[in-house]
């Protein structure tokens, strides 16, 4: 239960061996390269240069993009699989070698071109369909014209006008054209507050007729048809149906092509891993003939790493390996925990990985996190449902390791929820009366005091971790000044507060000892809190500021009252649901059945809210109250040479299991 011990290596090999070396190291997987460009020695700038392969990376990236497009295109035509069925089936497991071999044997370019051609056919047909629909929409208002459009345009002795008039101007238009003797106006259709009109006037009155039209908001519209408008509309509709049928045929070909979906996924993952392998070499430096490589491997895999290098390069290399410097900020981090703590690693990673000279906080906060979350939910029924659901999920579903850890995480929270539900005697908000050690309906003060007691344990434990790390690092005085003095001060203050509240609870001698403990510790904090300052004023000011942090401790203690508040809130909501349902059950059968439905739905909703609140607020107690006492984080994640896959579980040749 710790950070995996790392060893740093320096490797010099011939440039022409780079490709073979990277192939073998990718199969090994557990190697992390340092970016030597960031730490390049100024004295060597004229002698070494960066390894650059931009063109090859661009080509590989283009293949990745094309493969991803092909996958997305095929998946659109795939019959949707239920999420439940997908979880039951899980991901297939392939080795990196199998993926590489299948990718090499897959004629990607040919199959990609076929899919691209299908896609273009579908797109062209869809575009034409949209264009034809637009044409139909333009012709639709003119569908009642019962003569051919070309005949209408070819009348010799008159001039025709087709267009639109706003609704509000149409009555005025009708009045004004009455003064013209040889003109004709017909309203063809009405759409969206516009009249579509057909006007006819002799050539003598055409100009005057047009002026009247323009004065009433006339917009000319060309009817894009030669024959009868209804016939043209029907012609367009037939073409649309033909294009749709063509698309169905092409889409059926795409469906038939789904047999290659896994091949495209294989190829995509192979290219991602090839890209990672090639891009990793840009971390190297090189001379004309030699590659300079630096990085880290887990110490327990050093022998295997050395053997792989030797098997690949023979004797044409120079390799040194030594234990990583504990204070080196470049040392990458891998966490190694038992099943219980591993379920909580995502919380550590969400905050920040530890630095190499810190300790892994996961096994330290995990028991507290589960314990606090259970207290916040605090219902035996809710815990039982969560526990059964996680057990069934783990047995029925074929999950990858991350999802298994997530299920274990909620299983542990559910166990603690059952534990606290038994203490509170709560089963679905009191649906069944159980003996209770603490009654949430009346034992407010005891629950509050227990919450504050847990705060004391949690915070003192956190300070103890900080003291341990300083003793471990050979800084006992720092542990004394920054941690032990605070222990003494807080214990003294707590005893004095207990006497103040209890009035005779603490014996006089203990009171005196506590008072002097607090005074001596406070003076010690003032004298040592600013010890890093150079001036006397800075030292005293820093010490006073350090002592002022006791107000922060008060805020930390109060923060733990959420353990009580959230547990009581969940319990009261559950009780309220039961009261409502009980009232409904005393009514007729229909209302009683509705009451059962309300019981199930609202208790599930309350359970969801309770678990969500417990997840968030337990994390808050961990990140804010606990971590700020001893933990900084900022570690770099170990970057292995194998990319994770969205489609498969990639098996690794190395003995280590993730």
Residue, then its C-alpha position, 0 to 999 in steps of 0.5 A: x500500500x504505497x507509491x511504487x518504487x522507481x528506478x531511473x535509467x540512462x541509456x545510450x544506443x545507436x540511432x539505427x536501433x531506435x525502431x527495434x528498441x521502441x518496439x520491444x519497450x512498448x511490449x514491456x510497457x512499463x517505461x516512462x521517458x523524461x523529456x530531455x528537451x526541457x532539461x537540456x544542458x546548455x553546454x551540450x546544445x552544439x553537440x546534441x539535437x532533438x529527435x524529430x519525426x513530424x511527418x511520420x506523426x502527421x501520417x499516423x495521426x491522419x490514419x487515426x482520424x480516418x479510422x475514428x471517422x470510419x468507426x463512427x460512421x459504421x456505428x451510426x448504422x449499427x443496431x443499438x445495443x442496450x447498455x445492460x447487454x453491453x455491460x454483461x458482454x464487456x470488452x474483448x481482451x486482446x494482446x498488443x501483439x494481436x492488435x498489431x498483427x491484425x492491423x497489419x493484415x487489414x487493408x485499411x485504405x481500401x476499406x476506408x475508401x469504400x466507406x468514404x464512397x458510400x458516405x459521399x453517395x449518401x451525402x449527395x443523395x441527401x443534398x439533392x433531396x434537400x434541394x428538391x424539397x426546397x424546390x417543392x416548397x417554392x412551387x407549392x404556393x403556385x400549385x393551383x395555376x392550371x396552365x403551363x408556366x411557359x404558356x403563361x410567359x409566352x402570351x404576346x399581347x399582355x405582360x404577366x406578373x407573379x410574386x407576393x404582396x403583404x397581407x396588410x396591403x392587399x385590400x389597398x391593391x385591389x382598390x387601386x387597380x380598379x382604375x385600370x381598365x385592362x388588367x387582371x389580378x388573381x390571388x393564387x394562395x396565402x402563406x405566412x401573411x403573404x398573398x401569392x398573386x398572378x397579375x396580367x396587364x396589357x402592354x399599355x397599362x403594364x408600367x402603371x400596373x407594376x407601379x401600383x404593385x410596387x407601391x403595395x410591397x410587391x416582390x416578384x417571384x419566378x416560378x421555376x417550372x416549365x409545365x404544370x406546377x402540380x406535375x412538376x411537384x409530383x416529378x420532384x417527389x418521385x425523384x426524392x423517393x428514388x433518391x431515398x431508395x438509392x440511400x437505402x441500398x447504399x445504407x444496406x451495403x454499409x450495414x453489410x460492412x459492419x463485419x469490418x467494424x472490429x477491424x477498424x477499431x483494431x486498426x485505430x488502437x494500433x495506430x494510437x499505440x504506434x503514434x505514442x511509440x513514435x511521439x515518445x522518441x521526441x523526448x530523446x536527444x541524439x548526436x549523429x549516431x547515438x540516441x540519449x534516452x532517460x527515464x524511469x521503470x518500476x524497481x521490481x521490473x528493472x531486471x526484465x527491463x535490462x533483459x529486454x534492452x540486452x535482447x534487443x541491442x545485444x552489446x551495442x548500448x550503454x545502460x545505467x540504472x539507479x534508485x530514483x532520487x526521492x526529491x526528484x520532481x520528475x519521478x512518475x507515480x504509480x499507486x499500488x494498493x490492496x483491493x479496499x484502498x484501490x477502490x478509492x484511488x480515483x479520489x486521490x487522482x481527482x485531487x492530485x497524485x502524491x509526489x515521490x517524496x510523499x506518501x500515498x494518502x489513499x489507504x489513510x483516508x479510505x477507511x474514514x471516507x467510507x465511515x463518514x459516508x455511511x454515517x451521512x446516509x445512515x439507513x440499513x435499507x438504503x445500504x442493503x439495496x446498494x450492497x446487493x446492487x454492487x454484488x449483482x453487478x460484479x457477478x453479472x457484468x463483465x467489467x474492466x478494472x476501473x468499473x470493478x473498482x467503482x463497484x467496490x467503492x460503492x459496495x464499501x460505502x453501502x456496508x458502512x451505510x448498513x452499519x450506521x443504519x443499524x446504529x440509528x435503527x433506520x430501515x427505509x426511514x423507520x418502515x420496520x422498527x429496529x432497536x437503535x443505539x442512537x435515535x435520530x428523532x431525539x438524540x441530537x446532542x449525542x450525535x453532534x458530540x460523536x461527530x465532533x469526536x470523529x472530527x478530533x480523531x480525523x484531524x489528529x490522525x492527519x497531523x500525526x501523518x505529517x509528524x511521521x513524514x517529518x520524522x521519516x525525513x530526518x526533521x524531528x524539530x519540524x515535527x515538534x514545532x509544527x505538529x506536536x505543539x499543536x497536539x499539546x495546545x489543542x488537548x489543553x484547550x479541549x480540556x478547558x472547554x470541557x470544564x467550561x461546559x461541564x462545570x466541575x467535570x474536570x478535576x482541578x489538577x487536570x485543569x491546571x495541567x491543561x492550562x499550562x499545556x495550552x500556554x506553553x504550546x502557544x508560546x512555542x508556536x509563536x516562537x517557532x512558527x516564523x522560524x524560516x523568516x530572516x528578521x526577528x520581526x518576521x519570526x514573531x509575526x510568523x509565529x503569531x500568524x501560526x497561532x492565529x490558525x487555531x481559528x481555522x481549527x475551529x472551522x474544521x471542527x464545525x465542518x464535521x457537523x455535516x456528519x450529523x446534519x446529512x444523516x438526520x436530513x436523510x432520516x427525516x425525509x424517509x420518515x416524511x415519505x412513510x407518513x405520506x404513504x401510510x395516509x394513502x394506504x388507509x384510503x381506497x385501493x387505487x390510492x393505496x397502489x399509488x402510495x406503493x409507487x410513491x414509496x418506491x420512487x421517493x425512497x429511491x430518490x432520497x437514497x440517490x440524494x443521500x449517496x450523492x451528498x455523502x460522496x461530495x461531503x466526504x470528499x470535502x472532509x478529505x480534501x479540505x480538512x484532512x489533506x491540508x494538514x499533511x498532503x500537497x500532491x502534484x505528482x506526475x502520472x506514470x506514462x506507459x507505452x501502451x494507450x488505453x482503448x475505448x473498445x478493448x482490454x489490451x493485455x500486457x506482456x509484462x508480469x505486472x498487472x494494472 
